Amino acid sequence: MRKCIIDNILYTDMAKHFAFMADLKALPSKEDFDPANKHKPDIMKALVHAADVGNPARPYDLCKLWALKILSEFFS
């Protein structure tokens, strides 16, 4: 479980974004997709990455609040 969590967090690194997006685009179509088996780690990484980079899509007041919280955490 720990390794899974660490892998998911490491894939939020924007340096890996474009390579990861290419990997996601290479996943099979929904007819051949197997989320319970080998694609589960990719789905988990994609969800964590989307949550990580999705803040700017929120309403401005909420986005600003979370951005300030993140900055506070980074500078602590």
C-alpha positions as CSV (number, residue, x, y, z in Angstrom):
1,M,0.0,0.0,0.0
2,R,2.8,2.4,0.9
3,K,4.5,1.8,-2.5
4,C,1.2,2.4,-4.3
5,I,0.7,5.8,-2.4
6,I,4.3,6.9,-3.1
7,D,4.0,6.0,-6.8
8,N,0.8,7.9,-7.1
9,I,2.3,11.0,-5.5
10,L,5.4,10.8,-7.6
11,Y,3.2,10.9,-10.8
12,T,1.9,14.3,-9.8
13,D,5.4,15.7,-10.8
14,M,4.8,17.9,-13.8
15,A,8.1,16.8,-15.3
16,K,6.4,13.5,-16.0
17,H,3.1,14.9,-17.2
18,F,3.5,14.6,-20.9
19,A,5.0,11.1,-20.8
20,F,2.2,10.0,-18.4
21,M,-0.4,11.5,-20.7
22,A,1.0,9.6,-23.6
23,D,0.8,6.4,-21.5
24,L,-2.8,7.1,-20.7
25,K,-3.7,7.7,-24.4
26,A,-2.1,4.4,-25.2
27,L,-4.5,2.5,-22.9
28,P,-6.9,0.2,-24.7
29,S,-10.4,1.2,-25.6
30,K,-13.2,0.7,-23.1
31,E,-14.2,-2.6,-24.7
32,D,-10.7,-4.1,-23.8
33,F,-10.2,-2.1,-20.7
34,D,-9.6,-4.0,-17.4
35,P,-9.7,-1.6,-14.5
36,A,-9.6,-4.5,-11.9
37,N,-6.4,-5.8,-13.2
38,K,-3.3,-4.3,-14.9
39,H,-4.8,-0.8,-15.6
40,K,-5.8,-0.1,-12.0
41,P,-2.4,1.6,-11.1
42,D,-2.7,3.8,-14.1
43,I,-6.2,4.9,-13.2
44,M,-5.2,5.6,-9.6
45,K,-2.2,7.7,-10.8
46,A,-4.5,9.6,-13.2
47,L,-7.0,10.4,-10.5
48,V,-4.4,11.7,-8.1
49,H,-2.8,13.7,-10.9
50,A,-6.1,15.2,-11.9
51,A,-6.8,16.2,-8.3
52,D,-3.4,17.7,-8.0
53,V,-3.6,19.9,-11.2
54,G,-7.3,20.5,-11.1
55,N,-7.4,23.4,-8.6
56,P,-7.4,26.2,-11.2
57,A,-10.7,24.7,-12.6
58,R,-12.5,25.5,-9.4
59,P,-14.3,28.8,-8.8
60,Y,-11.8,31.6,-8.2
61,D,-12.4,32.1,-4.5
62,L,-12.0,28.4,-3.7
63,C,-9.0,28.1,-6.0
64,K,-7.3,31.1,-4.3
65,L,-8.0,29.7,-0.8
66,W,-6.4,26.3,-1.7
67,A,-3.5,28.0,-3.5
68,L,-2.7,30.0,-0.4
69,K,-2.9,26.9,1.7
70,I,-0.5,25.1,-0.6
71,L,1.9,28.0,-0.6
72,S,1.8,28.1,3.2
73,E,2.6,24.4,3.3
74,F,5.5,24.8,0.9
75,F,7.1,27.5,2.9
76,S,6.6,25.8,6.3
